[in-house]
Structure formats: structure tokens, C-alpha cells
Amino acid sequence: MNITLNDTLGANSSLDNTTSTGTTPLTFPTDLSSLVTFIYSFAALRDYLKLIVLGGAFETLRRLYSFSYFSIVDRFFITASFESDDDAFQWMMFWLSSLPEWRKFRDFTVSTSSLGLGSDSVELNEEQDDDPSIRKTRPVRYLPAYAASYKMWYKRRWMTISRVKEESRWYTDKSTLTITILSRNRSVLDSLILEARQKWLSARSDKIDIYAMEGYSSDWRHVTSRPKRPIKSIILDAGVKELILDDARDFLKSRSWYADRGIPFRRGYLLYGAPGSGKTSIIHSLAGELGLDIYIISLSKYGLDDSTLSGLISSLPPECVAIMEDIDAAFTHGLTRDTAGTDLEDPRRGGDPSRRDPDDPNSNNDPREPNGAPGAPNSGSKDTRITLSGLLNALDGVSAQEGRLLFATTNRYSVLDPALTRPGRMDLHVEFRLASRYQAFEMFKRFYIPDADVDEPEAEEEKADGESVDSGYETPTKEKPAGSDLIDLSTPPSPAPSADSLPNYNGVTHSARAPTLSKKQIASLATRFSEAIPEREFSMASLQGFLMAYKVRPLQAVDDVERWVEDKRAERERKSRVVRLEEGRKAVVESKSES
Ligand SMILES: Nc1ncnc2c1ncn2[C@@H]1O[C@H](COP(=O)(O)OP(=O)(O)OP(=O)(O)O)[C@@H](O)[C@H]1O
């Protein structure tokens, strides 16, 4: 093949099969060096070639650099990532915000989004919290900025911290915190994480964390942190609180005792009885007392099935308080072993606790005498999600978590299947009844005597000037009140105060309206109040509701309580008449349609 080069600049070359006059015929190079010379003779190709060689060299160098960088990082650095929906992320953020170096950085994301953080210390200066107007907004937090990389020393080791935003499937604001430490020893990371967790825990010793089920998965999600409720604020019949608390404490100390005997290390508590009698409150308070977090299992949650439930229970932490509220309400007609399954969303089921009147005896308050027809086996709905056997398996199957305290509550004790309530699943059954006079007395006292006084009665014994002060407390006697079979009651025998011995209201503002009463006067008023409350007829929640309306008017509360009792009784009578009428009407319609 002949090639004709018709080009002086090299750019306008043309190749021709024919040799023409005035052109220099070129033969195509057959060896490599003449090929290079041949290509090199084209100016444009020459430039391209230079570019390719240079680019290739740069790329090779870049790859070499990143390869060596990452092999050095792999060899000499430790990298850990923390995801924002995980507890460890919160520990790290809390720890980070407590470092003096953190205060020196100048590049932040300022956000009111909590990212699930319960930590206060990532917020702005605490002094500003005192301003009541600020509490109307969500707390502002300094978070590590997305683009920034923070460099600092940790235990004389170089460390960098960065945060990367993730596009999540669920469109939630998810991010990952990455920490890189210059160290070949992983124990540095271990100690950093332990330190962060310890800091987090000790800063939160007055709070409990509450977790709930995450969507349809078997994961737990941090919902909120709450201040611990003092156990003293729960007023129960004498001995009940101590019984539960001592039992739980004893259980937590007995891991090896259980192991030695081959007994699964789990404890179940069934709190049953009247609505508004303090079942939920005591569980929260107890968790605080034991320093455990709360995990709420909502059996009636749409989409919960046997395998999710089992996954949830097996992923509980080694020590925690798990709560199943209204355990009967998860099933249409109560739990029986024959229950093939139930329709969780059936609005017709009788167990909707929100619709019950806590003080209405017709509303199924007394668990021993349930109003509705209990325990009818479910015929098996197509919407079945959770079954009794699924629940039993989750409670004590092989995957059930060891070390947890499970609290189940119900207002309808008698509809529960014995398999569910047997020892091993529910080891301790505690009944909560409507308020006794003792409880009414104690509630009144707690309501109007400031906390500090209630918690430290000894401090009141002697005044600074030596004058003794009656704390208003009576030593509990062994005498039992009429109608109470559970309690040791201290009924203060103090006489009702005479009208002129009571102070008058002395101001117009909210706080000034509250008269200054001595403990003795409060105790006397509490006696009058409790005498007006019929034994076991009203729930503690409704007594609390009544007193809330008299927040700073204890005298008026005592004056009005009898009328309130009458009104409540009349209202209850009215309601039960309506129910009877409706039932009568229904019966007539049914008998007509049958005939
Ligand atoms: N024994 C009690 N001592 C102090 N407060 C109480 C007591 N019982 C109820 N309360 C108050 O009543 C309210 C409702 O109480 P709680 O939710 O604990 O009742 P419950 O028995 O769990 O009711 P339900 O069965 O309807 O869920 C709370 O605000 C709580 O402070």
C-alpha cells in the first residue's frame, strides 16, 4: 500500500492510493521507531500524545498517593463511624461537646433539630434557659458542620472528627460521625467510647430514657428522656411499693443464683386493676429508682406480628424495664390459648382504655368482676398479626432476652389466659384498687406541702431558733381503716381547724393567693378531705384532677369536695341510665328482628 503525504504543515494531510506528480510518496512505517517518528511528524498528534503521557503520569501519581495515604491510614490510624440513630452517636456528641477544644472551634451547624439527642450540653449556654420566653422554642444546638473536619489531640494522640450527611430511604435527617485516631492500638478507641458512655450516663443520672418500637422493624428508637419521678410521689396502699421495688432489686442482684439453678433470668410483673390507680406511674418511677431505661412494647400497634415481636424482645438490652401496657387490649376478646389471632385494629373491641371512665363501676373497673363477656375465643380474623402463642414465645422462648424486667398492665385481669399469667411469665401479680381514704389523705398532703418539706420531714423538726414545728406527719399505726384490707394507715386524729384558725387569702396574684399554711393545718385539711372521699370509689387520677382545679386553694378544695363527690355520683348514675336504656332498646330491636 502506498501512502501519499500532501502536506507541508502536517495538519492537512491526505492519503491517496495513487502517486501524483509533485508529492513525496511515503511508505507506512513497519517498525516501532519509524512509527513513532511517523506519528511525531504530525503536530496535533504530537500534542495529544504529550497530553496522554502527562495525564497518565498524573493519574498514576494520584493513585499512588491515595494508595499510600490509605495504606498509611489503615496501618497507623483507627477509624470509627457512629450513626445518628444509634445511642453511641449520642454519647460521642455529648462527649465532644464537653471537651474544652470543642469550645474553640469556629465552624458549626446551628440547629434546633435534636437528631434524637437528649443531651443538654450541646445546647447554648444554660443561663439562657432561665428565660421563660426561650422555652417556647426548641433548644438550639451546636452540631459539627457537615463540610468541616475538626482536629484535636486525645490522650496525646492526633484525632480528626467529621460528620457526613446521608440520604436516607425514609427521608429522615441521618448523619454519620467519623472519628479517626492516629494509633495502631484499638484500646484507645475503646477507652474513648467508654469515657463518652460514662460521661453520658453520669450526666443523665436524674433522667430515664424511653424507647419505642421503630416502624415495622425489630429495632428500638429513642423517643424521649424524662426526669425521674420520685417514688415517694406515688401513693399506694402500705407495702405495695416496697414489695415491687424490693423484688426487682433482689432480682437484679441474683443473676448467678438463677444461673446456678438453670432458671431463665427474667422477671415478669402483672399490675392489674382500676384505671388511673398508678400502674404506669409506678413503673416509670421504679425504672428511675433502679436506674434502668424503659422500652415500650405496644402490642396493639398496627403491623406488629409474631416475628417482629420476638425480634424486639430479643434485642432488648441486658438490663432494662420493658412495658406492655393494656396487655388485654391487643386482642379483641381477651387472650385465650385458643386465640388463633386477632384483629388489632378492631375498634369494636372493648379494651380501649381511653374510653373508660376511671370512676365508673360500670366501665369494667373491677378486674375481678369484668362487665363485658370475657375471654370469648376469637374466631380468627383475616387481619391476624399477633397470636397468643407468638406472645408466649416472645416472653419466654429461646430468643427472649435475659435480665429484663417485664411489666404488663391490664384493667381486665380475668380475661387473660392463665398461660400468659402463670409464674415464669408473670411472676408477681399486684392489684391496684381505687383510692382509699389513706391515699386521699396522703395525696392532699403532697399536693399542698412543698416537695422539700415532704422529702425531709426531719429538717422541719426543729426551727433554727429552736422552736419546734409540727411536721403534720403521724407515725403510721397498725390500725386498719374500715374497708381497707391491705394497708397500714396513719389517720391523723387532729381536729378539723376552726374557721378563725385558718389564714385568709392574702393576695391577688397566682402565688400570693395561696395561703401560708403550717404542716399541721395542711394535715387537718387533709383529714377533712379524706373523710369526704368515699372509700374505694374514685381513682387517684380523678382525685388528682379535682385537686388540680384547686392548685392554690386548699381551703376551698376541702369546702367543695363533698359537692364534687355528689356531682360525680350523679353523673355516673346518668351515664349508667343511658347505657341501660341503650341496652334495653337494642334488646327490643333484636327480639323484634328475631320474631
Ligand atoms: N397512686 C397514685 N399516686 C400518685 N398519683 C397517682 C396515683 N395513681 C394515679 N396517679 C396519677 O394519675 C395519673 C394517671 O396515672 P397512671 O397512668 O399511672 O394510671 P394507670 O393505673 O396506669 O391508668 P390506666 O390503667 O388507665 O393506664 C398520673 O398523672 C398520676 O400522677
PDBQT file of the ligand as one rigid body, heavy atoms in Angstrom, charges set to zero:
ROOT
HETATM    1  N1  LIG A 601     -51.304   6.004  93.353  1.00  0.00    +0.000 N 
HETATM    2  C1  LIG A 601     -51.050   7.183  92.790  1.00  0.00    +0.000 A 
HETATM    3  N2  LIG A 601     -50.243   8.074  93.395  1.00  0.00    +0.000 NA
HETATM    4  C2  LIG A 601     -49.993   9.265  92.825  1.00  0.00    +0.000 A 
HETATM    5  N3  LIG A 601     -50.505   9.665  91.661  1.00  0.00    +0.000 NA
HETATM    6  C3  LIG A 601     -51.318   8.824  91.018  1.00  0.00    +0.000 A 
HETATM    7  C4  LIG A 601     -51.621   7.537  91.550  1.00  0.00    +0.000 A 
HETATM    8  N4  LIG A 601     -52.454   6.903  90.707  1.00  0.00    +0.000 NA
HETATM    9  C5  LIG A 601     -52.641   7.727  89.679  1.00  0.00    +0.000 A 
HETATM   10  N5  LIG A 601     -51.965   8.871  89.849  1.00  0.00    +0.000 N 
HETATM   11  C6  LIG A 601     -51.930   9.996  88.911  1.00  0.00    +0.000 C 
HETATM   12  O1  LIG A 601     -52.949   9.765  87.945  1.00  0.00    +0.000 OA
HETATM   13  C7  LIG A 601     -52.456   9.863  86.621  1.00  0.00    +0.000 C 
HETATM   14  C8  LIG A 601     -52.705   8.548  85.867  1.00  0.00    +0.000 C 
HETATM   15  O2  LIG A 601     -51.996   7.512  86.492  1.00  0.00    +0.000 OA
HETATM   16  P1  LIG A 601     -51.473   6.212  85.729  1.00  0.00    +0.000 P 
HETATM   17  O3  LIG A 601     -51.377   6.458  84.277  1.00  0.00    +0.000 OA
HETATM   18  O4  LIG A 601     -50.263   5.735  86.428  1.00  0.00    +0.000 OA
HETATM   19  O5  LIG A 601     -52.667   5.207  85.987  1.00  0.00    +0.000 OA
HETATM   20  P2  LIG A 601     -52.881   3.750  85.387  1.00  0.00    +0.000 P 
HETATM   21  O6  LIG A 601     -53.306   2.872  86.520  1.00  0.00    +0.000 OA
HETATM   22  O7  LIG A 601     -51.690   3.323  84.634  1.00  0.00    +0.000 OA
HETATM   23  O8  LIG A 601     -54.104   4.011  84.422  1.00  0.00    +0.000 OA
HETATM   24  P3  LIG A 601     -54.564   3.134  83.141  1.00  0.00    +0.000 P 
HETATM   25  O9  LIG A 601     -54.890   1.772  83.618  1.00  0.00    +0.000 OA
HETATM   26  O10 LIG A 601     -55.762   3.879  82.638  1.00  0.00    +0.000 OA
HETATM   27  O11 LIG A 601     -53.426   3.172  82.178  1.00  0.00    +0.000 OA
HETATM   28  C9  LIG A 601     -50.992  10.217  86.728  1.00  0.00    +0.000 C 
HETATM   29  O12 LIG A 601     -50.864  11.573  86.412  1.00  0.00    +0.000 OA
HETATM   30  C10 LIG A 601     -50.612  10.003  88.163  1.00  0.00    +0.000 C 
HETATM   31  O13 LIG A 601     -49.807  11.046  88.616  1.00  0.00    +0.000 OA
ENDROOT
TORSDOF 0
